[in-house]
Amino acid sequence: MTEFVGRSEQLALLAEELNRARRRMAKPGRMLAMRGRRQVGKSTLVEEFIQRTEVPAVFYVASRQTAERELDLFTEAIAASGTSAAEIAQAGPFGSWEAALTLLARETSPQQPLIVVIDEFPYLIESLPEIEGIVQKVWDRTLEKSKVLLLLVGSDLSMMKALNEYGRPLYGRFREVIVPPLSPAEIGEMLGMGPAATLDAYLMIGGFPRLAALWHRGESMWKFLERELEDPTTSLAVIGERSVNAEFPADLQARQVLEAIGAGERAYSAIEQRSRLPQTSLNRSLEALQEKGVVLRLTPYSNKQNAKPPRYIIADSYLRFWLRYINPNLELIQRGRGDVVLERIRQSWKDYRGRAIEPLVRETIEQMLPADVFGGARFVGGYWTRDNSVEVDLVGGRDENRSDVIDFVGSIKWKERSPFNREDFGELVDDRARAAGAGGHTRRVGVSRSEFSTDGLDVQLGPDDLIAAWRR
């Protein structure tokens, strides 16, 4: 059995909320809305929390069935819970959600709270749109006055976020909890790898615990891929396919755009050409992908306020890898020709890795900020011109989207054995001169997979430093 790794922040938050539900007060009930990408480990986190607390719990997972069937399944979850309500539930389905939830409110006592989990809450909303109003009514009448910790869990990020919009039934009644992917440091702990190998692995499996659990501890990247690609049902392929199907079950245009970006197209015009969609459809699809949190829209970070040419990238490392290598080759994997897919990955891995590491490095540096070595920077992005004649990997400043002061510029050289050398440093000096808003005060940052063989850099970051940033 895989050891539970990470999630200390989320476990502490859940424990804090449970302790609040235990207090002697008029309204001890607590409601949380937990959201995070599919397969990121939300359910496992909740199960681990319940196991550690040893508090009675009802754990129900919605499954996109009819409203009547969902109520039957909720009744079955109560019947299997081991609470005193189980005996009542075993007698047959409840007549309504109000009756079932109200019964659970009566399960608590001054000495014993109750945890109620409704997993995949967006699925339940699809089957029963009025469920938000039902939960709100029962919450206001009974649950909030009981020692209940109610957890609404969901993978549809936009729908879960919308629950707290003004005018929605549950507005203002719950605390939001975001469950992110595991960090590179946590994945490294699971895999038992050194920093450089961990970062390579992260570019393949992202922060998904289920994928990390497939990886034999200490196993090389290529051995892992060889073994997994031999299996036509490997989770390396299945998780990505299921995630895309769940996010966009009927939106074929959004999938066309997603596949175009996944193939490596970043500019609007290139995505338009590859997807072959008219601008109206393309714009709608890009908005949907951004709203779902699947695609990020980036603009050059500089001190200029004029229009900036955007780029679009896949937000998640695993999905980026899946779209680039697995999705186009699903038929080969299913025919037992994983060896062909493996060779295709080998042939282009260095080029792919060099670009795929960039957003991860930017995210990691933001984990380090603020820090004296980076000047007054609070945010980091990249810089490029419309014709890509100037392209700078790292640009740091003091405001989220643009800054009057550019505190640092940086270059990422993610080569297997070649260090960051004098030629690379010279290019960085030229980049600083051409990046809008940079000047003599702007610090020079080098990021290298394979050491440094040059002087003049103000900051040097290697794999050890990047992994350490996630341990803070």
Protein Blocks (a to p, Z undefined) as FASTA:
>chain_A
ZZdeejklmmmmmmmmmmmmmpccfblcccddddddehilmmmmmmmmmmmnopacdddd
dehiafklmmmmmmmmmmmnopaklmmmmnoccfbfklmmmmmmmmpcfklccddddehk
lmmmmmmmmlmmmmmmmmmmmmmmpccddddddfblmlmmmmmgghiakgokaccddddd
ddfklmmmmnopafklmmmmmmmnmmafklmmmpcghiafklmmmmmmmpmkbfklmmmm
mmmmmmmmmlmklmmmmmmmmnopabfklmmmmnopafklmmmmmmmmmmnomaccdddd
dfbfbdcddddddfbfklmmmmmmmmmmmmmmmnopammmmmmmmmmmmmmmmmmmmmmm
mmmmmmmpccfklojafbdcddddfkomaccfbacdfbfkbcfbdfbdcdddddfklccd
fklmmmmmmmmmmmghiafklccddddfelpabehiabdcdfklmmmmmmZZ
